[in-house]
Amino acid sequence: MKILLIDDSKIEQMVIGSFLDHALHKLIIVSSGEEGVAAFLSEQPDLILLDVMMPGIDGYEVAKQIRASEEPWVPIIFLSGKTSPEDLMEGINAGGDDYLTKPVDPLVLSAKLQAMERIAKMRMQLINTTTQLEQANIELKKMSLSDGLTGIANRRYLDHALPLELARAFRDKVAVSVLLIDVDHFKKFNDYYGHLEGDDCLKKIAQTLTQACKRSTDSVSRYGGEEFCIILPSTNQKGAIEVAKRINQLIRDLAIPHMNIGPESMVSVSVGIFSYLAETPIDCNDFLSYADQALYQAKTAGRAQHAIYQSN
C-alpha cells in the first residue's frame, strides 16, 4: 500500500518507517497537519496514519479537512498516547476509522495494516467497478441518442436539443435556422435497388450532411425514414441558404445512380429552410412545421433544390 504518515515525532517516524519498509509498503512522511492535508491531495494514499497532537492544526482537524474534500474515502488510523474513551470518540467523530496508542506496537500495527490492506483492495475494486459503470452509462446514453443505421443523432436527441436551442436563441436575441432534408424518390430507390442499397444510400447522405456543417455547434439528426434535420444556431436566413446550397452540391457530387427515375438520374435531396429571429418564444412544433412547409414547396417545385418558408 501507499501509506501517508503524518507525525511530528522523529522517533515515531523512524520506528514506523523501519517497520513499513520491511513490510514493503511505500511510505510518505510529513511532519505537520498542513503538510498532511496537502500530501493527501497530491499523493492519494491508500491509508493514513495520523498523529493527534501536532503543532499547528491537530490530527482531528486534519481528519475533518480530509473528509470534507471531494477525494475518495481513505481509511485513517489515529496515533496517540491519549487512550480514554472520550479521546477515541473524538477521533471517530472527526472522521477517523481506528485508533492506535503510542508507542505503537509492531504486532498490533501489522494486524491493523493487514485489515486495512484488505479494505484498500476492496476500495480499489469498487472504484474500478464504479468507473466501468459510469463509462457504460455514458456509452448507453450516447447509443440512446444516436441513430442505429447512420450513426448521427436521432429524433430523441432532436426533441431534447431543439427546445434548448430555441430557448438560448430567445435569451440571446439571435437568429436560429433549421433545415429539413428529404431524399427525393427514396421509395422508388428502395424498390429498384433493395433495402440494403437503400440503407447504404442513407448512410452516405448522413455523412454528407455532417460534412456540409462547418461548425461544431451545428447538429445533424435523422428526423425519420429518409428525412433529416439540421439545427443551425446563431444563423440567419442567408447563412442557412448557403448551407442548403452546399448540401445540394455535395449530394450531386456523390453521384449515386437512381435508375428508377431515369437512365442518367442521380439521387438528390430537397431542403426546406426556416429562419427565425427569436424576439418572442416559438413552439418547437411550429418551428419544425414551418420548415416542413418549405420542404413541401421545394418538392412541388421540382425537387433537388431548396425552398424558404414564406408566410401567407
C-alpha positions as CSV (number, residue, x, y, z in Angstrom):
1,M,0.0,0.0,0.0
2,K,0.9,3.7,-0.3
3,I,0.8,4.9,3.3
4,L,0.8,8.6,4.4
5,L,2.3,9.1,7.9
6,I,1.5,12.5,9.5
7,D,3.6,12.8,12.7
8,D,5.9,15.4,14.1
9,S,7.8,12.9,16.2
10,K,11.1,11.9,14.5
11,I,11.3,8.8,16.7
12,E,7.9,7.6,15.6
13,Q,8.8,8.4,12.0
14,M,11.9,6.2,12.3
15,V,10.2,3.3,14.1
16,I,7.1,3.2,11.9
17,G,9.2,3.9,8.8
18,S,11.5,1.0,9.5
19,F,8.6,-1.4,10.0
20,L,6.8,-0.4,6.9
21,D,9.9,-0.6,4.8
22,H,10.4,-4.1,6.0
23,A,6.7,-4.9,5.1
24,L,7.3,-3.5,1.5
25,H,4.8,-0.7,1.8
26,K,5.5,2.7,0.2
27,L,5.7,5.3,2.9
28,I,5.3,9.1,2.6
29,I,6.2,11.1,5.8
30,V,5.2,14.6,6.7
31,S,5.6,16.4,10.0
32,S,2.7,18.8,10.2
33,G,-1.1,18.8,9.7
34,E,-0.9,21.3,6.9
35,E,1.6,19.2,5.0
36,G,-0.5,16.2,5.7
37,V,-3.6,17.6,4.0
38,A,-1.5,18.7,1.0
39,A,0.2,15.3,0.8
40,F,-3.2,13.6,0.9
41,L,-4.5,15.6,-2.0
42,S,-1.4,15.2,-4.1
43,E,-0.4,11.6,-3.3
44,Q,-3.8,9.9,-3.0
45,P,-2.6,7.3,-0.4
46,D,-4.3,4.0,0.4
47,L,-4.0,4.6,4.2
48,I,-3.3,7.5,6.5
49,L,-1.5,7.1,9.9
50,L,-2.3,10.4,11.7
51,D,-0.8,11.7,14.9
52,V,-3.3,13.6,17.1
53,M,-1.0,16.1,18.9
54,M,1.0,18.3,16.5
55,P,1.9,21.9,16.2
56,G,-0.4,24.0,14.0
57,I,-3.6,22.1,13.2
58,D,-4.0,18.9,15.2
59,G,-4.9,15.5,13.9
60,Y,-8.6,15.9,14.5
61,E,-8.7,19.0,12.3
62,V,-6.6,17.2,9.6
63,A,-9.1,14.4,9.5
64,K,-12.0,16.8,9.2
65,Q,-10.4,18.6,6.3
66,I,-9.6,15.3,4.6
67,R,-13.2,14.1,5.0
68,A,-14.5,17.5,3.7
69,S,-12.6,17.1,0.5
70,E,-14.1,15.6,-2.7
71,E,-11.5,12.9,-2.9
72,P,-12.5,9.2,-2.5
73,W,-12.7,7.8,1.0
74,V,-9.3,6.6,2.5
75,P,-9.1,4.9,6.0
76,I,-7.5,7.0,8.8
77,I,-5.8,5.4,11.8
78,F,-5.1,7.9,14.6
79,L,-1.8,7.6,16.6
80,S,-2.0,9.0,20.1
81,G,-0.9,8.5,23.7
82,K,-4.3,9.6,24.8
83,T,-6.4,6.4,25.4
84,S,-9.6,7.5,27.2
85,P,-13.0,6.6,25.7
86,E,-13.6,10.3,25.1
87,D,-10.4,10.6,23.1
88,L,-11.4,7.6,21.0
89,M,-14.9,9.0,20.4
90,E,-13.5,12.4,19.4
91,G,-11.2,10.7,16.8
92,I,-14.1,8.7,15.3
93,N,-16.3,11.8,15.2
94,A,-13.5,13.7,13.4
95,G,-13.5,11.1,10.6
96,G,-11.1,8.5,11.9
97,D,-11.6,4.8,11.4
98,D,-9.3,3.3,14.0
99,Y,-7.1,4.2,16.9
100,L,-3.5,3.1,17.9
101,T,-1.9,4.0,21.1
102,K,1.7,5.3,21.3
103,P,4.3,3.8,21.4
104,V,3.0,1.8,18.5
105,D,3.3,-2.0,18.9
106,P,4.6,-3.5,15.7
107,L,2.4,-6.6,16.0
108,V,-0.7,-4.5,16.5
109,L,0.3,-2.2,13.6
110,S,0.9,-5.3,11.4
111,A,-2.6,-6.6,12.2
112,K,-4.2,-3.3,11.5
113,L,-2.3,-3.0,8.2
114,Q,-3.4,-6.4,7.1
115,A,-7.0,-5.4,7.7
116,M,-6.6,-2.1,6.0
117,E,-4.9,-3.7,3.0
118,R,-8.0,-5.8,2.5
119,I,-10.1,-2.7,2.7
120,A,-7.8,-0.9,0.2
121,K,-8.2,-3.8,-2.3
122,M,-12.0,-3.7,-1.9
123,R,-12.0,0.0,-2.3
124,M,-9.9,-0.2,-5.5
125,Q,-12.3,-2.9,-6.9
126,L,-15.2,-0.6,-6.0
127,I,-13.6,2.4,-7.8
128,N,-12.8,0.3,-10.8
129,T,-16.4,-1.1,-10.9
130,T,-17.8,2.4,-10.5
131,T,-15.6,3.7,-13.3
132,Q,-16.7,0.9,-15.6
133,L,-20.4,1.5,-14.8
134,E,-20.0,5.3,-15.4
135,Q,-18.4,4.6,-18.8
136,A,-21.1,2.1,-19.6
137,N,-23.8,4.6,-18.7
138,I,-22.1,7.2,-21.0
139,E,-22.0,4.8,-23.9
140,L,-25.6,3.8,-23.3
141,K,-26.7,7.4,-23.3
142,K,-24.7,8.0,-26.5
143,M,-26.4,5.0,-28.0
144,S,-29.9,6.1,-26.9
145,L,-29.3,9.5,-28.7
146,S,-27.8,8.0,-31.9
147,D,-29.4,6.6,-34.9
148,G,-28.5,3.0,-35.2
149,L,-28.2,3.0,-39.0
150,T,-26.5,6.2,-39.9
151,G,-24.6,6.9,-36.6
152,I,-25.8,10.5,-36.4
153,A,-28.1,11.9,-33.8
154,N,-31.7,10.5,-33.7
155,R,-35.1,12.0,-33.3
156,R,-34.9,11.7,-29.5
157,Y,-31.8,13.8,-29.5
158,L,-33.5,16.4,-31.7
159,D,-36.5,16.5,-29.4
160,H,-34.2,17.2,-26.5
161,A,-31.8,19.7,-28.2
162,L,-34.3,21.8,-30.1
163,P,-36.1,23.3,-27.1
164,L,-32.8,24.2,-25.5
165,E,-31.5,25.8,-28.7
166,L,-34.7,27.8,-29.2
167,A,-34.6,29.0,-25.5
168,R,-31.0,30.0,-25.9
169,A,-31.7,31.9,-29.1
170,F,-34.6,33.8,-27.4
171,R,-32.5,34.6,-24.4
172,D,-29.6,36.0,-26.5
173,K,-32.0,37.5,-29.1
174,V,-30.1,35.8,-32.0
175,A,-31.4,34.1,-35.2
176,V,-31.7,30.3,-35.4
177,S,-32.3,28.3,-38.5
178,V,-33.5,24.8,-39.3
179,L,-33.2,22.7,-42.5
180,L,-35.4,19.7,-43.2
181,I,-34.0,17.5,-45.8
182,D,-35.8,14.7,-47.7
183,V,-34.3,12.2,-50.1
184,D,-36.1,12.5,-53.4
185,H,-38.0,9.4,-54.7
186,F,-36.4,7.3,-52.0
187,K,-39.2,4.7,-52.1
188,K,-38.5,4.2,-55.8
189,F,-34.8,3.8,-55.0
190,N,-35.6,1.1,-52.4
191,D,-38.0,-0.7,-54.8
192,Y,-35.4,-0.8,-57.5
193,Y,-32.1,-1.4,-55.6
194,G,-33.4,-3.1,-52.4
195,H,-33.3,-2.1,-48.8
196,L,-29.5,-2.9,-48.3
197,E,-28.6,-0.4,-51.0
198,G,-31.2,2.0,-49.6
199,D,-29.6,1.8,-46.2
200,D,-26.2,2.4,-47.7
201,C,-27.6,5.4,-49.5
202,L,-28.9,6.9,-46.3
203,K,-25.5,6.4,-44.6
204,K,-23.7,8.3,-47.3
205,I,-26.2,11.1,-47.2
206,A,-25.9,11.4,-43.4
207,Q,-22.1,11.6,-43.7
208,T,-22.5,14.3,-46.4
209,L,-24.9,16.3,-44.3
210,T,-22.4,16.2,-41.5
211,Q,-19.7,17.3,-43.9
212,A,-21.8,20.2,-45.0
213,C,-21.9,21.6,-41.5
214,K,-18.8,23.6,-40.8
215,R,-19.3,24.4,-37.1
216,S,-19.3,22.1,-34.1
217,T,-22.5,23.7,-32.8
218,D,-24.5,22.7,-35.9
219,S,-26.3,19.4,-35.3
220,V,-27.5,16.8,-37.8
221,S,-30.3,14.4,-36.9
222,R,-32.2,11.7,-38.6
223,Y,-35.8,13.0,-38.5
224,G,-37.4,9.8,-39.6
225,G,-37.2,7.4,-42.6
226,E,-35.4,9.3,-45.4
227,E,-35.8,12.7,-43.7
228,F,-33.0,14.6,-41.9
229,C,-32.9,17.7,-39.8
230,I,-30.1,20.2,-39.2
231,I,-30.2,22.9,-36.5
232,L,-28.1,25.9,-37.2
233,P,-27.6,28.1,-34.1
234,S,-26.9,31.8,-34.5
235,T,-27.6,31.5,-38.2
236,N,-29.8,33.8,-40.2
237,Q,-31.6,33.1,-43.5
238,K,-28.6,34.0,-45.6
239,G,-26.3,31.6,-43.7
240,A,-29.0,28.8,-43.9
241,I,-29.3,29.2,-47.7
242,E,-25.5,28.8,-48.0
243,V,-25.6,25.5,-46.1
244,A,-28.6,24.3,-48.2
245,K,-26.7,25.1,-51.4
246,R,-23.6,23.3,-50.1
247,I,-25.8,20.2,-49.3
248,N,-27.3,20.1,-52.8
249,Q,-23.9,20.4,-54.4
250,L,-22.3,17.7,-52.2
251,I,-25.2,15.3,-52.8
252,R,-24.8,15.9,-56.6
253,D,-21.0,15.2,-56.2
254,L,-21.9,11.8,-54.6
255,A,-23.4,10.8,-57.9
256,I,-25.4,7.9,-56.6
257,P,-27.3,6.4,-59.6
258,H,-31.1,6.3,-59.4
259,M,-32.2,4.3,-62.4
260,N,-35.8,4.0,-61.3
261,I,-36.4,7.7,-62.2
262,G,-34.3,7.8,-65.4
263,P,-31.3,6.2,-67.0
264,E,-28.9,9.1,-66.1
265,S,-30.6,10.2,-62.9
266,M,-28.9,10.6,-59.6
267,V,-30.0,10.6,-56.0
268,S,-31.0,14.2,-54.9
269,V,-32.4,15.9,-51.9
270,S,-35.0,18.6,-51.3
271,V,-34.3,21.1,-48.5
272,G,-36.8,23.2,-46.6
273,I,-35.5,26.3,-44.7
274,F,-36.9,28.2,-41.8
275,S,-35.0,31.0,-40.1
276,Y,-36.3,32.8,-37.1
277,L,-35.0,35.8,-35.2
278,A,-36.1,34.9,-31.7
279,E,-37.7,38.1,-30.4
280,T,-40.6,36.1,-29.0
281,P,-40.7,32.5,-27.9
282,I,-41.7,30.0,-30.5
283,D,-43.1,26.5,-30.1
284,C,-40.9,23.6,-31.3
285,N,-43.7,22.0,-33.3
286,D,-44.4,25.3,-35.1
287,F,-40.7,25.8,-35.8
288,L,-40.4,22.4,-37.5
289,S,-43.8,22.8,-39.2
290,Y,-42.6,26.0,-41.0
291,A,-39.5,24.1,-42.2
292,D,-41.7,21.2,-43.3
293,Q,-43.9,23.6,-45.3
294,A,-40.8,24.9,-47.0
295,L,-39.7,21.4,-47.8
296,Y,-43.1,20.7,-49.4
297,Q,-42.5,23.9,-51.6
298,A,-39.1,22.6,-52.7
299,K,-40.6,19.2,-53.7
300,T,-43.6,20.6,-55.5
301,A,-41.2,23.0,-57.4
302,G,-39.4,20.0,-58.9
303,R,-37.1,18.6,-56.1
304,A,-33.3,18.7,-56.0
305,Q,-33.4,22.2,-54.6
306,H,-34.1,24.3,-51.5
307,A,-37.0,26.5,-50.6
308,I,-37.5,29.1,-47.9
309,Y,-40.6,29.2,-45.8
310,Q,-42.9,32.0,-46.9
311,S,-45.8,33.0,-44.6
312,N,-49.1,33.7,-46.2
